[in-house]
Amino acid sequence: MYFILSVVLLIAGVIAGYLVRQNLAKRQLSTAEGQAAKMLAEAETLVKEITVEAKNKAIEILEEAKKNEQAREAKFLIQEERIEKREIQAEKGVEEIDAEKRRLMQKAEEIKAIREETEKLHQEELMRLEKLAQLSKEEAEKKIFTLVEEESKDALVKRMSKLENESHEELEKQSLNIMATIIQKYARSHVSEFTTTTVAIPSDEVKGKIIGKEGRNIRALEKETGVELIVDDTPETVIISGFDPVRREIARIALEKLISDGRIHPARIEEAVEEAKKELDTKIKEAGEAAAYDAGIAGLHPKLLYILGRLRYRYSYKQNVLLHSLEVSYLAGALAAELGSDVACAKKAGLLHDIGKAVDHEIEGTHVKIGMRILEKFGIGQNVIDAMKCHHDEYPHQTTESFIVTAADAISAARPGARKETAEKYIKRLEELEALVNSFSEVEKSYAIQAGREVRIFVNPEKTDDLSAMKLARDIAKRIEEELKYPGEIKVNVFRETRAIEYAR
């Protein structure tokens, strides 16, 4: 019974729940439709408002565009009016220019007519004057110039002398300041090497080994090296004598190797000489590289550096050519820096200016021409060649650097202690200098002083005036440059003295 009742109640509850749920679903559906209708109405209202606002904006844009168009049209009208006014003014200007041109042409014609008339009158007046003076125009001009020259000669001489003295003093002062600065920047002691080389030996017993049985060892060494070995009573010393520094150096290296080895015989001597030659080649290359490094010059060809290193064993007036070239490089660079020239070019030209002396005993020609060919072969710049080729005045100076290298070469070669000459050469050079000066007819007597760096010349004041004395000094200097060879420079002084003597009794 209870079971049936429970089933009935359960069924009734299910039916009641179903009905309630249907009712709730209908209410929710009606509510969603209402909301959708409401949202649709709001959307239509918003669309109408947006449409109205868009129309208003479009109307405003159209009105703004119309205003801008009207402004542009007004601006174009103003510009057209200005252009028209300028065209009118330009046309007026062209008319005025044409009128002025016609007026100027008319004036030019009038001036031309006046000039022709003036020239005609001038010619008539000139012919009348020539007829009165009985002289042609050229003769009159010549006579006037002669009179003016005679009257102004003394004043001209004084003026020329004053200007020349002032300019010389100023230039000398500046040059002395520059030279003093350069020489202070660089100073190298000079050690003169002669034609002998001394080799120290451990004891006098070694001398017997060097000489060998019946002198065969010393003869073999002299034959292989081309030098003379002097083995005398000087304790623990052997002297190598020869004019070629390369041969002397090979002999020195070979002899030191033989002494160190202890085996001295003809076969070993040949081996030692070959080893010395190879070692000397290495030293030559190192000397060239060291010189280029010391001068601050990079990028030179290895073969050119080898040729440069050969100057280590070349001498000029007892001065080592490689040390001289290195000194010229330093001096030329310092001079170029003081004068505002190309320092790199001057230094390179100074270092390579005597490169031809490395092979001038093997190739025909002056060392300058040989050096130019060497530098051209190894691609050295033309500016460097132009700077180095003039240091003996074989070629005209074309660049400032050529003068600088010439001056540096003279400084290095001419200063005391740099070079040495024998007494015979020294006396002969002075005699040749005085003989050349005395060959001029105007010279009464002359004296070479200051070791041949200055020559004092006395002329007859009655035969030579001041202008002729100046010309004589230039002519003598030119002859000395052309005919004599000398290191440095020679100062030519011409003296013209006038004495007035009277006696009081």
ZASEGU-511149 format. One line per field, with one value per residue (C-alpha): x, y, z; residue in three letters. Coordinates in pm, 1 decimal. Each point is the difference from the previous one (the first is absolute). Layout:
east	X_...
north	Y_...
up	Z_...
residuo	ALA_...
END
This chain:
east	0.0_276.2_191.7_-285.4_-49.0_369.3_-12.9_-304.5_162.8_315.8_-190.0_-198.2_329.2_151.5_-307.4_-7.7_374.3_-47.6_-285.2_196.9_297.9_-213.4_-143.1_346.2_127.4_-289.0_69.7_373.6_-81.5_-232.0_267.7_275.0_-232.4_-73.0_367.4_69.0_-278.0_136.0_356.2_-129.7_-180.6_309.5_212.3_-241.6_10.1_384.7_12.7_-221.6_220.2_321.5_-155.4_-96.5_343.6_172.1_-216.2_92.9_370.4_-22.5_-170.7_276.7_274.8_-161.9_-29.2_369.5_108.1_-197.5_170.5_348.5_-71.8_-113.6_321.9_219.3_-182.4_53.9_372.9_37.8_-164.0_245.7_298.8_-125.6_-25.8_357.5_131.8_-170.7_153.4_348.2_-34.7_-94.0_303.0_231.1_-116.5_66.3_347.8_88.1_-100.6_214.0_298.6_-34.1_-8.7_307.4_181.1_-68.5_123.8_321.6_70.5_-41.0_242.6_246.7_-6.9_61.7_291.5_146.7_-17.3_163.3_275.5_73.0_14.8_230.9_230.5_12.7_91.9_258.5_167.9_1.5_152.4_257.3_103.5_28.8_218.3_222.2_40.2_92.7_234.5_143.1_-32.2_-222.4_-223.3_228.8_311.5_-165.8_-111.0_349.0_159.2_-244.9_53.4_376.6_-20.5_-232.0_221.9_313.0_-171.8_-161.9_286.9_144.6_-341.4_-92.5_320.3_-57.1_-360.4_85.7_277.5_-227.9_-280.4_239.7_170.8_-331.9_-139.9_322.3_12.1_-360.8_34.6_328.0_-154.7_-295.9_216.2_244.1_-285.9_-139.0_341.4_85.2_-329.8_51.5_359.9_-99.3_-271.5_248.7_366.4_203.5_362.3_213.1_264.7_231.0_81.4_315.8_125.0_99.5_-184.4_150.2_-76.7_83.1_145.3_16.6_379.2_301.0_22.9_-298.7_204.1_204.2_-315.6_-130.8_325.5_21.2_282.7_204.4_-282.1_-257.7_-287.4_43.2_38.9_-316.9_-192.9_125.5_-85.4_-355.5_-80.4_207.2_152.8_341.9_63.0_267.5_139.4_270.8_139.9_-313.9_-107.3_-320.5_-104.3_-33.6_-64.9_-212.2_80.4_-205.8_-184.5_-326.2_-195.0_-203.7_314.2_144.1_-319.9_-6.5_363.0_-66.8_-298.0_187.0_311.1_-201.4_-173.9_334.3_149.8_-307.0_-0.8_374.5_29.6_187.6_92.6_-81.1_-311.1_-145.3_85.9_-217.3_-289.9_39.3_3.2_-322.7_-164.2_119.8_-153.3_-338.0_21.6_90.3_-305.0_-214.8_170.7_-51.5_-370.8_-31.5_186.5_-242.5_-303.2_139.1_68.3_-353.8_-141.5_209.5_-111.0_-366.2_-47.2_-208.5_-105.7_337.7_69.0_229.8_248.1_8.0_68.8_289.3_146.8_-43.6_181.7_299.3_61.8_111.3_324.5_38.1_184.8_16.5_291.5_37.8_-364.9_-220.8_-263.7_-278.3_44.2_18.7_-324.1_-173.6_115.6_-120.6_-338.4_-27.6_111.2_-224.6_-302.4_66.7_52.2_-319.7_-193.0_136.2_-84.0_-341.2_98.5_-59.0_188.8_-43.9_125.6_300.0_100.1_-25.6_189.9_268.3_45.7_16.3_184.7_335.5_-144.5_191.8_332.7_-75.3_57.2_169.5_327.0_-182.1_-222.9_104.8_-137.5_-18.1_-142.3_-294.8_-105.2_55.1_-205.5_-285.0_-10.7_0.6_-286.5_-203.6_52.2_-136.4_-301.8_106.5_-222.5_105.1_-16.6_275.8_212.4_-43.5_108.6_316.7_131.5_94.8_235.9_307.1_-175.4_11.4_-369.6_-200.3_-192.6_-373.3_-136.9_55.0_105.0_289.6_144.8_-51.2_185.8_284.6_29.8_-9.8_269.3_219.5_-50.2_87.8_303.9_145.7_-3.2_331.8_100.1_-242.8_247.4_376.5_226.5_368.0_232.2_89.8_-365.7_-70.9_284.4_-80.4_-364.4_96.2_249.2_-262.4_-246.7_241.6_113.9_-359.5_-72.4_321.3_-92.3_-247.9_161.1_-171.1_165.4_317.0_54.6_-194.9_34.4_-169.6_-72.8_-213.2_133.5_-116.7_-354.9_51.7_196.2_76.5_49.8_142.4_-72.2_131.7_-250.4_85.6_-84.3_-294.4_-305.7_-251.0_-232.8_291.7_123.8_-338.3_-1.8_357.8_-94.2_-285.4_219.9_276.0_-251.4_-148.3_345.5_86.5_-325.3_62.9_372.1_93.4_-107.5_-21.0_-202.1_-239.1_-1.5_252.8_-67.7_120.5_89.7_93.5_162.3_14.6_182.3_39.9_263.7_39.7_350.1_111.5_291.0_-8.3_326.3
north	0.0_235.0_-101.4_92.9_325.5_78.6_-74.9_220.6_284.1_-35.9_11.8_298.9_177.3_-65.0_136.9_305.1_66.1_-32.5_250.9_244.6_-25.0_59.7_308.2_134.4_-65.2_197.2_292.7_0.7_-13.2_296.0_192.0_-66.1_107.8_321.5_67.6_-69.4_237.0_263.4_-39.1_19.9_323.3_149.7_-101.2_169.7_315.7_-6.7_-51.6_302.5_212.3_-114.8_66.9_353.0_65.2_-132.9_224.3_298.7_-86.4_-39.6_339.1_159.2_-160.6_121.3_351.5_-4.0_-126.0_278.0_258.1_-140.2_-3.5_362.5_93.5_-174.5_170.7_336.5_-79.7_-104.8_325.9_201.4_-194.1_52.5_371.5_8.0_-194.6_236.7_298.9_-158.9_-74.0_360.8_116.2_-242.4_129.5_353.3_-105.6_-159.3_316.3_207.4_-236.9_21.8_375.0_6.0_-237.9_225.5_298.7_-178.9_-112.6_354.6_114.8_-268.7_120.6_354.8_-116.0_-196.9_307.2_212.4_-259.9_-12.8_377.7_4.0_-260.0_199.9_315.5_-195.9_-128.4_348.1_143.3_-279.4_62.1_370.2_-64.7_-243.7_261.1_268.9_-223.3_-173.7_-332.4_-301.5_-130.5_-297.9_218.1_241.3_-281.2_-149.5_333.7_67.2_-347.9_46.5_333.3_-143.0_-307.0_212.3_231.1_-283.3_-249.4_88.0_11.4_-330.1_-165.4_121.0_-110.8_-342.6_-48.4_102.1_-231.8_-286.8_46.4_21.8_-306.5_-195.2_89.7_-102.5_-323.8_-82.3_61.2_-227.3_-269.3_4.4_-39.8_-294.9_-161.6_43.6_-159.8_-293.7_-68.2_15.3_-258.4_-240.5_-47.2_-308.3_-58.5_-91.6_-269.7_-14.0_-348.8_-41.3_-271.9_-238.1_-225.7_-137.3_-356.4_-103.9_-345.5_-198.4_-36.4_53.9_-375.8_25.9_220.8_-303.1_-194.0_295.2_19.7_-377.1_-210.8_213.9_256.7_-217.4_86.4_376.4_-18.3_-205.9_243.9_301.8_-175.2_-83.5_340.9_238.0_183.8_21.9_-150.0_168.9_-228.9_198.7_40.3_172.6_-219.0_-203.3_192.6_-70.1_284.8_-38.1_258.2_72.2_282.9_-197.7_-4.7_-303.1_-206.4_113.6_-100.3_-344.0_-51.3_107.1_-234.8_-289.9_56.4_13.9_-325.6_-170.4_118.6_-116.4_-337.5_-52.5_-184.9_224.1_-150.8_85.7_-222.6_133.4_355.4_-39.3_-125.9_283.9_262.4_-140.1_2.4_358.5_107.4_-146.1_160.2_334.3_-22.1_-41.3_296.0_214.1_-81.1_69.7_330.0_112.9_-102.0_172.3_320.9_6.4_-70.4_275.1_247.0_-98.9_-112.2_-310.2_-190.3_-13.8_-303.6_-262.4_23.4_378.0_-41.1_-233.2_259.4_262.2_-226.1_-19.9_368.1_-113.8_-103.1_302.5_320.0_349.4_216.0_-249.2_56.4_-309.9_39.0_-186.6_210.6_309.4_-100.5_-64.6_338.8_173.3_-168.7_132.2_350.8_13.1_-110.5_263.1_272.6_-100.0_16.0_348.8_121.7_-169.9_-234.3_-371.7_-160.5_-361.1_81.1_194.5_-278.3_-272.6_205.9_77.7_-366.6_-110.7_298.5_-187.8_-346.0_-3.0_-5.5_-358.0_-120.3_292.3_-199.0_-275.9_203.0_279.2_346.8_250.9_-118.3_240.3_-149.8_-353.4_80.7_137.4_-321.6_-211.8_196.8_-12.4_-377.3_-53.1_229.6_292.5_305.9_266.6_266.0_-182.0_-37.9_371.5_85.8_-217.0_54.9_366.7_-30.0_46.1_251.3_-242.2_72.2_321.6_26.9_-48.3_-45.3_144.1_-342.7_-6.1_316.0_-150.4_-322.7_200.0_214.7_-303.5_-171.7_309.9_23.6_-364.5_6.3_341.0_30.7_-53.3_-358.4_-146.7_-50.3_-6.5_83.3_-54.8_301.6_-27.0_6.6_284.8_218.4_-86.2_98.1_339.7_63.6_-85.0_234.6_294.0_-69.0_6.1_329.3_164.3_-87.2_290.2_319.7_222.2_-183.2_150.2_-269.6_-267.2_-216.4_-329.7_-19.1_-201.1_-328.8_95.2_87.8_371.1_193.8_370.8_194.4_350.5_196.2_325.3_273.4_209.1_-280.6_-151.3_186.4_-129.5_-158.1_-174.6_-129.5_-157.7_-156.6_-123.5_-178.6_-179.2_-95.9_-139.7_-200.3_-141.1_-98.6_-170.9_-199.2_-107.1_-82.6_-102.7_-287.7_73.3_-104.6_256.5_353.5_277.9_362.5_252.1_344.1_279.9_308.4_336.6_263.5_365.4_201.4_377.2_113.6_357.3_148.1_301.7_200.9
up	0.0_103.2_-309.9_-232.7_183.0_-39.3_-368.9_-46.7_189.9_-202.4_-326.5_121.0_97.5_-339.7_-177.4_224.1_-61.4_-371.5_-1.3_215.1_-229.6_-309.4_159.2_89.8_-351.5_-153.9_233.8_-90.7_-372.8_24.8_189.7_-271.8_-278.2_184.2_45.1_-368.0_-105.6_233.4_-135.7_-356.0_76.6_161.3_-302.3_-241.2_208.1_6.0_-377.2_-53.2_226.9_-175.4_-339.7_99.7_145.8_-317.3_-217.7_214.6_-24.0_-377.6_-25.9_210.9_-214.1_-320.6_138.4_110.1_-342.3_-169.1_224.7_-79.7_-370.1_14.9_189.5_-258.2_-283.7_167.6_50.4_-365.7_-110.4_211.3_-144.6_-354.7_64.7_134.6_-300.3_-237.0_179.9_-13.2_-370.7_-59.9_205.1_-184.4_-335.5_115.9_125.6_-335.3_-177.8_236.3_-48.2_-377.7_25.2_226.8_-234.2_-296.4_202.7_102.5_-354.1_-114.0_274.0_-105.3_-354.2_121.9_218.4_-289.7_-221.0_272.8_47.1_-371.4_-8.8_304.8_-155.1_-317.9_191.0_202.3_-314.2_-153.0_319.3_15.0_-361.1_72.7_306.1_-192.8_-270.9_253.0_205.1_-306.8_192.7_-50.9_279.1_66.3_9.9_241.1_228.7_-0.2_81.5_284.2_146.5_-17.9_184.5_265.4_43.8_45.1_248.7_198.1_-6.3_340.1_164.7_-162.9_121.7_354.4_-4.2_-142.1_253.4_285.1_-108.5_-62.4_337.0_183.4_-173.1_50.3_367.4_55.0_-197.0_169.7_340.1_-74.2_-158.2_291.7_245.4_-194.6_-45.2_366.8_98.2_-236.6_103.5_366.9_-68.3_-153.3_77.5_-86.0_80.0_-299.3_26.5_-299.2_-122.0_-201.1_-231.2_277.7_241.4_320.9_118.2_356.3_49.5_325.9_-4.9_-221.3_-56.2_-233.0_-234.6_-101.1_-89.4_-201.1_-196.5_-44.6_-133.4_-238.0_9.0_-178.7_237.2_-20.8_-379.3_-29.4_216.7_-195.0_-327.9_106.5_150.5_-214.5_296.1_158.7_344.3_209.5_270.6_175.4_350.7_130.7_293.8_-40.1_-313.3_-370.1_-242.6_-313.3_-267.9_-313.0_-172.4_-34.6_330.3_-109.2_-57.1_331.4_179.8_-165.9_96.2_359.7_40.9_-162.8_212.4_322.5_-97.0_-71.6_328.6_191.4_-175.9_39.1_-331.0_-242.5_-335.8_-365.9_-25.1_323.7_-107.5_-314.1_210.6_251.0_-278.1_-152.2_343.2_52.9_-331.5_98.1_343.0_-160.0_-227.3_308.7_168.0_-310.7_-4.7_373.2_-41.4_-270.5_205.3_310.4_-194.7_-141.9_346.7_161.9_-268.2_50.2_-360.4_-70.4_-312.1_-179.9_-220.4_163.7_-288.7_33.9_371.6_-86.6_-237.2_271.6_248.3_-235.6_73.3_347.0_-168.1_-227.8_90.4_-144.6_116.8_287.6_97.8_23.4_-271.5_184.8_313.9_-219.9_-180.1_331.1_129.0_-318.3_49.1_355.8_-97.8_-309.8_204.3_265.4_-262.3_-181.1_328.1_72.6_-352.1_-25.7_-285.0_-56.9_290.0_-119.6_-350.2_134.5_241.7_-264.2_-258.8_259.0_88.3_-366.4_-151.3_-19.1_-76.3_-329.4_187.3_104.7_-358.3_-178.7_-5.9_-189.3_-238.1_-232.9_73.9_283.6_329.1_-44.0_-334.8_129.9_310.5_-212.7_-203.9_316.1_156.8_-321.0_-18.7_352.8_-47.1_216.8_-58.1_-248.7_271.6_192.6_-315.7_-80.9_354.3_0.7_-351.3_51.6_299.3_-223.5_-230.5_-294.3_-52.9_58.2_323.9_-55.6_351.0_345.6_123.3_-251.5_157.8_346.1_-86.6_-157.9_313.0_230.2_-209.1_25.2_377.5_52.2_-229.3_75.8_376.1_180.5_62.3_-253.3_-281.6_-43.6_-290.8_-41.7_26.6_-368.9_-107.6_238.7_-131.2_-360.8_46.5_143.8_-281.1_-262.1_167.7_3.9_-358.1_-125.1_179.6_-125.1_-360.7_0.5_-135.0_258.8_293.1_148.9_263.7_184.8_309.9_78.9_373.6_245.0_-138.7_-345.4_104.5_-67.0_-260.3_39.1_-323.5_-40.3_-320.0_-146.0_97.6_-306.3_-241.3_187.0_134.1_255.1_-254.6_-170.9_337.4_70.8_-346.0_46.7_324.4_-176.3_-297.7_224.1_207.2_-319.6_-135.2_329.5_-10.0_-360.5_12.6_355.6_222.0_372.9_305.6_149.4_-139.0_-72.4_93.1_-260.2_140.9_-243.1_154.7_-179.8_200.7_-96.0_187.1_-2.0_114.1_66.8_194.5_231.0_-14.1
residuo	MET_TYR_PHE_ILE_LEU_SER_VAL_VAL_LEU_LEU_ILE_ALA_GLY_VAL_ILE_ALA_GLY_TYR_LEU_VAL_ARG_GLN_ASN_LEU_ALA_LYS_ARG_GLN_LEU_SER_THR_ALA_GLU_GLY_GLN_ALA_ALA_LYS_MET_LEU_ALA_GLU_ALA_GLU_THR_LEU_VAL_LYS_GLU_ILE_THR_VAL_GLU_ALA_LYS_ASN_LYS_ALA_ILE_GLU_ILE_LEU_GLU_GLU_ALA_LYS_LYS_ASN_GLU_GLN_ALA_ARG_GLU_ALA_LYS_PHE_LEU_ILE_GLN_GLU_GLU_ARG_ILE_GLU_LYS_ARG_GLU_ILE_GLN_ALA_GLU_LYS_GLY_VAL_GLU_GLU_ILE_ASP_ALA_GLU_LYS_ARG_ARG_LEU_MET_GLN_LYS_ALA_GLU_GLU_ILE_LYS_ALA_ILE_ARG_GLU_GLU_THR_GLU_LYS_LEU_HIS_GLN_GLU_GLU_LEU_MET_ARG_LEU_GLU_LYS_LEU_ALA_GLN_LEU_SER_LYS_GLU_GLU_ALA_GLU_LYS_LYS_ILE_PHE_THR_LEU_VAL_GLU_GLU_GLU_SER_LYS_ASP_ALA_LEU_VAL_LYS_ARG_MET_SER_LYS_LEU_GLU_ASN_GLU_SER_HIS_GLU_GLU_LEU_GLU_LYS_GLN_SER_LEU_ASN_ILE_MET_ALA_THR_ILE_ILE_GLN_LYS_TYR_ALA_ARG_SER_HIS_VAL_SER_GLU_PHE_THR_THR_THR_THR_VAL_ALA_ILE_PRO_SER_ASP_GLU_VAL_LYS_GLY_LYS_ILE_ILE_GLY_LYS_GLU_GLY_ARG_ASN_ILE_ARG_ALA_LEU_GLU_LYS_GLU_THR_GLY_VAL_GLU_LEU_ILE_VAL_ASP_ASP_THR_PRO_GLU_THR_VAL_ILE_ILE_SER_GLY_PHE_ASP_PRO_VAL_ARG_ARG_GLU_ILE_ALA_ARG_ILE_ALA_LEU_GLU_LYS_LEU_ILE_SER_ASP_GLY_ARG_ILE_HIS_PRO_ALA_ARG_ILE_GLU_GLU_ALA_VAL_GLU_GLU_ALA_LYS_LYS_GLU_LEU_ASP_THR_LYS_ILE_LYS_GLU_ALA_GLY_GLU_ALA_ALA_ALA_TYR_ASP_ALA_GLY_ILE_ALA_GLY_LEU_HIS_PRO_LYS_LEU_LEU_TYR_ILE_LEU_GLY_ARG_LEU_ARG_TYR_ARG_TYR_SER_TYR_LYS_GLN_ASN_VAL_LEU_LEU_HIS_SER_LEU_GLU_VAL_SER_TYR_LEU_ALA_GLY_ALA_LEU_ALA_ALA_GLU_LEU_GLY_SER_ASP_VAL_ALA_CYS_ALA_LYS_LYS_ALA_GLY_LEU_LEU_HIS_ASP_ILE_GLY_LYS_ALA_VAL_ASP_HIS_GLU_ILE_GLU_GLY_THR_HIS_VAL_LYS_ILE_GLY_MET_ARG_ILE_LEU_GLU_LYS_PHE_GLY_ILE_GLY_GLN_ASN_VAL_ILE_ASP_ALA_MET_LYS_CYS_HIS_HIS_ASP_GLU_TYR_PRO_HIS_GLN_THR_THR_GLU_SER_PHE_ILE_VAL_THR_ALA_ALA_ASP_ALA_ILE_SER_ALA_ALA_ARG_PRO_GLY_ALA_ARG_LYS_GLU_THR_ALA_GLU_LYS_TYR_ILE_LYS_ARG_LEU_GLU_GLU_LEU_GLU_ALA_LEU_VAL_ASN_SER_PHE_SER_GLU_VAL_GLU_LYS_SER_TYR_ALA_ILE_GLN_ALA_GLY_ARG_GLU_VAL_ARG_ILE_PHE_VAL_ASN_PRO_GLU_LYS_THR_ASP_ASP_LEU_SER_ALA_MET_LYS_LEU_ALA_ARG_ASP_ILE_ALA_LYS_ARG_ILE_GLU_GLU_GLU_LEU_LYS_TYR_PRO_GLY_GLU_ILE_LYS_VAL_ASN_VAL_PHE_ARG_GLU_THR_ARG_ALA_ILE_GLU_TYR_ALA_ARG
END
